[in-house]
């Protein structure tokens, strides 16, 4: 199979395959839909393995199919795309497997699996797109998928929150589209390859950042993300770890780290915005008692951290940010799935009503603390390395004060993570009916926890890939200058 | 091929004449005749597509009928939407008496619309426009309920004002220029500098007259009454097609093809467009009657089309014409959805509905297609036309208009999500426990329209190439 076919399959299998699932629902086979979903997402993941080799070899390829004067469907394969496709589909596969044990059989089951598969398909499309219009197109497909998924339980209040998430992300994204249109008005193209090295105006930058920050839930556009915790835990996990909030980060990396140039005066501004977001939401997480909201604020904080790495525009910062996407995805995915098990077992999300769960849920407790420590950046977990590289990237870029404040944020992170572990799992047990989750669910959580440690131990592998992705940046900037 | 032009008028006319006899043969005979006529018209107008904007002319008794790119785009819109409305009516009209009369009037309306698009002089255009209007008045009141009759009367009175204004405009043109034929007008207006003032005087009357027909913001008062009280397929025709042909087509033909308008006329379009876009959306937000909400949102979407026209550059014009096609598809879909809801629940009040997606899957899912299309969410069709309009606004340096257009599309999504939340998405209102999906032909019509919303969005480039660009080329002819 040549590369183009593989890339098209990675996108097409989940995106078009998802259409199979409503058909199965139509033919009264709702119970099969879960397995089909796992098979489709898993197939995309297995295909993404074959992309890793060429990516590590530093191969970059670009295909383009002109549709209209200025709208062409372009795909780019490079290490950044391969890294993201691999990470997202890995976590999504695990979450889909967990769903088999988590989602109850019912009328809405086919819809759930359909939208989850579509969601991943949109993510894969976004990852390989290098035309701003199609980037936006896949961006919005993911927004509408998350609208249906957040409202999955159909409570009036939940639906309102789903609408809010859709409106905020859609609103941000259409303003981003206006930013793209301004870029188009200036340079006459939507192709990222042609925009490489071009400096965009401050208005266009601000509009694009509005889209990026609303999607990636950065303060002050973050409020929809904690509210999205009303979704099934699998979905919150998917939103936080694998797909949704990573879209903003990936979009930023694709557009700016490896493409258009930000006016230099604005770089520090983005760093400060990211730092404020990271710190404020870490403090919010410290105060929160609802487990899923606490984890959501933690995500906002970690996203801010990743932006710090990306916006430092240094080698270590960029590598650190990519590793962060992977490490945070694994750990936060695990934490939300733990929260799902806890919620199933205790029928509450309020941490103050929990306690002593370690006795009934030992495996969950163990996985929780492993993932929590990874988020907090404790070695040898994967989270340590990514955090380290981000901070050294900041120092490399001469932002010493910001690096110092970032470390302070890391301390707050450790504080709330340990606090939550203490409140949930330690102390005297309360209530009788608590029980460990089903084997599938606990198994998936354990896999995520083990992966968190393994990735930490074998850090040189993802590091190598991120380094190649970073190298690409240099090579292409160089070729541009040379031309 | 040229005889096809005549058939576009004769086929519906024949069906109208045969309808009273045929409908006596069998209960379903009228359905079959109407559906065949509708299908035949779609087939006829699709045969014109390979022309790609070439002009074909048929001359009968000194009256000229011709198809060019601009007419073709509108012809396709009219006949495709009309066919799906007829398909939908087959089951929907079970609620009403006199289906033979209904189809006869509907086909008369289609005949009038096709006539408006085919004729090549202003007076014939006016005559066909009246045919459309007369059919519409009766159809709005077809349910013989009080609100229908009242709004039909309101529609009639305001339309009379509109046609009066148009007629005076025609008089002024004829008095000063001595002709009403498009081709001759074009030459005369292009030749001298003198007639320009005449044209501008007539232009004011035409903008008010056709603006009333198109329900542009200060002239919109009749639409929110007339569109909701009509039977659903008629609402779909009125909102999806009639306001565009009677208003937008006539305005584009006059102000772009016949006389490439100066900037001050275009600015009028732009201002009216922005007012309609904002005003329609704001009022729509507060409606609890689902069809009234859709009616106000039509005003808002017509605003987008006018903005595209008012920008006057290729991107804006392509966007406006593409939006004509897209709005016809998704708005008729949405009106058919509302008809399906009314067919089962016998109410138009959204507060009484709730969670209906669990009982009416087809209606629920197709309404999501409509919602996403109208809000301009990719990959649905509304996205591309709004994108063109926004790119056009930036190219014309109308930054405020671009920002407003973007903001309003978020707002549009907002009130349509509100509709989704009240009607479909959520817990089932126990009152509707035993509700069932609507009958087959209604479902089919909705499914086909929803599929078109998605397919036009995905294959936007082909649609642009074969339908929209030839039409835009006519509008840009003078530049």
Contacts between the chains, C-beta under 8 A, distances in Angstrom:
chain1	res1	chain2	res2	distance
A	67	B	460	7.6
A	67	B	461	4.2
A	68	B	460	7.3
A	68	B	461	4.6
A	68	B	464	6.3
A	71	B	461	7.3
A	107	B	358	6.4
A	133	B	387	7.6
A	136	B	378	6.7
A	137	B	378	4.1
A	137	B	379	5.6
A	137	B	383	7.7
A	140	B	377	5.3
A	140	B	378	5.0
A	140	B	383	7.9
A	141	B	378	7.1
A	141	B	379	6.9
A	143	B	377	7.7
A	144	B	372	6.4
A	144	B	377	6.0
A	147	B	417	7.9
A	151	B	425	6.0
A	151	B	426	7.9
A	154	B	355	7.0
A	154	B	425	7.2
A	154	B	426	5.4
A	154	B	427	5.4
A	155	B	426	7.9
A	155	B	427	7.0
A	156	B	421	7.8
A	156	B	426	5.9
A	156	B	427	6.8
A	159	B	421	5.2
A	159	B	425	5.5
A	159	B	426	5.2
A	160	B	421	7.0
A	162	B	425	7.9
A	163	B	414	7.9
A	163	B	417	4.5
A	163	B	418	7.6
A	163	B	420	7.9
A	163	B	421	6.2
A	166	B	413	7.3
A	166	B	417	6.5
A	167	B	410	6.7
A	167	B	413	6.4
A	167	B	414	5.7
A	167	B	417	6.8
A	170	B	375	7.6
A	170	B	377	6.8
A	170	B	410	6.3
A	170	B	413	5.7
A	171	B	410	4.3
A	174	B	376	7.5
A	174	B	406	5.1
A	174	B	409	6.0
A	174	B	410	6.0
A	175	B	406	6.2
A	177	B	387	7.3
A	177	B	390	7.5
A	177	B	406	7.3
A	178	B	390	6.7
A	178	B	402	6.3
A	178	B	403	7.0
A	178	B	406	5.1
A	181	B	387	7.7
A	181	B	390	5.6
A	181	B	391	5.3
A	181	B	394	5.2
A	181	B	402	7.2
A	182	B	394	6.4
A	184	B	391	6.5
A	184	B	394	7.6
A	185	B	391	7.5
A	185	B	394	4.5
A	185	B	395	6.3
